[in-house]
Amino acid sequence: MAEETVDGAVIDRCFAGLEAGDVDAALACLAPDATVWHGFDRVAHDLGGVRAGWEKLVAGTSHRAVVDVRRAPTPTGFVQQHLLTMRTHTGIRLAWPVCIVVRIRAGRISRIDEYVDRAGHFTLSEDRGRTDPKLGE
């Protein structure tokens, strides 16, 4: 297993691109034939569909972050749990619990199976403390 597969550096670069609003940088982390499957719509998206979704996410928010990351290696990549947080253009801070199963091939993401609890989103207050489920404790 490649070191990048275990440590998740490629997904960290991908999310850093999205957090910065740079969809091209995020897409550069994916293999040319990568697929991103969503549990909420059960659709496997090719890079064109991924680009459209990520551009909509960036356009619709003023701030995005992936926090409280927990990661476990698999034979082909890793499983990651995190909290996706964002701020709308009207200033509302929202968060969703997310689990992704990531496959890595030749140092790039070949597939993401994404499970977002879209019904489970919640509003973050400015003074809210820790938001993760404290699984590491």
ChimeraX attribute file (.defattr): number of C-alpha atoms within 10 A of each C-alpha:
attribute: neighborCount
match mode: 1-to-1
recipient: residues
	/A:1	11
	/A:2	13
	/A:3	10
	/A:4	15
	/A:5	24
	/A:6	18
	/A:7	15
	/A:8	22
	/A:9	14
	/A:10	19
	/A:11	21
	/A:12	15
	/A:13	16
	/A:14	22
	/A:15	20
	/A:16	18
	/A:17	18
	/A:18	23
	/A:19	19
	/A:20	15
	/A:21	20
	/A:22	16
	/A:23	22
	/A:24	14
	/A:25	16
	/A:26	22
	/A:27	23
	/A:28	15
	/A:29	22
	/A:30	23
	/A:31	17
	/A:32	13
	/A:33	10
	/A:34	22
	/A:35	22
	/A:36	22
	/A:37	20
	/A:38	16
	/A:39	16
	/A:40	12
	/A:41	8
	/A:42	11
	/A:43	12
	/A:44	16
	/A:45	18
	/A:46	15
	/A:47	16
	/A:48	11
	/A:49	14
	/A:50	18
	/A:51	16
	/A:52	12
	/A:53	14
	/A:54	19
	/A:55	16
	/A:56	11
	/A:57	17
	/A:58	18
	/A:59	13
	/A:60	13
	/A:61	17
	/A:62	18
	/A:63	19
	/A:64	22
	/A:65	17
	/A:66	20
	/A:67	15
	/A:68	17
	/A:69	14
	/A:70	14
	/A:71	17
	/A:72	13
	/A:73	16
	/A:74	14
	/A:75	11
	/A:76	16
	/A:77	25
	/A:78	19
	/A:79	19
	/A:80	18
	/A:81	21
	/A:82	20
	/A:83	22
	/A:84	18
	/A:85	20
	/A:86	24
	/A:87	18
	/A:88	14
	/A:89	12
	/A:90	8
	/A:91	11
	/A:92	14
	/A:93	19
	/A:94	17
	/A:95	22
	/A:96	19
	/A:97	23
	/A:98	18
	/A:99	21
	/A:100	21
	/A:101	21
	/A:102	22
	/A:103	21
	/A:104	26
	/A:105	15
	/A:106	10
	/A:107	17
	/A:108	21
	/A:109	26
	/A:110	20
	/A:111	23
	/A:112	24
	/A:113	18
	/A:114	19
	/A:115	18
	/A:116	20
	/A:117	14
	/A:118	13
	/A:119	9
	/A:120	10
	/A:121	15
	/A:122	13
	/A:123	14
	/A:124	16
	/A:125	10
	/A:126	8
	/A:127	6
	/A:128	8
	/A:129	8
	/A:130	8
	/A:131	12
	/A:132	15
	/A:133	11
	/A:134	8
	/A:135	7
	/A:136	6
	/A:137	4
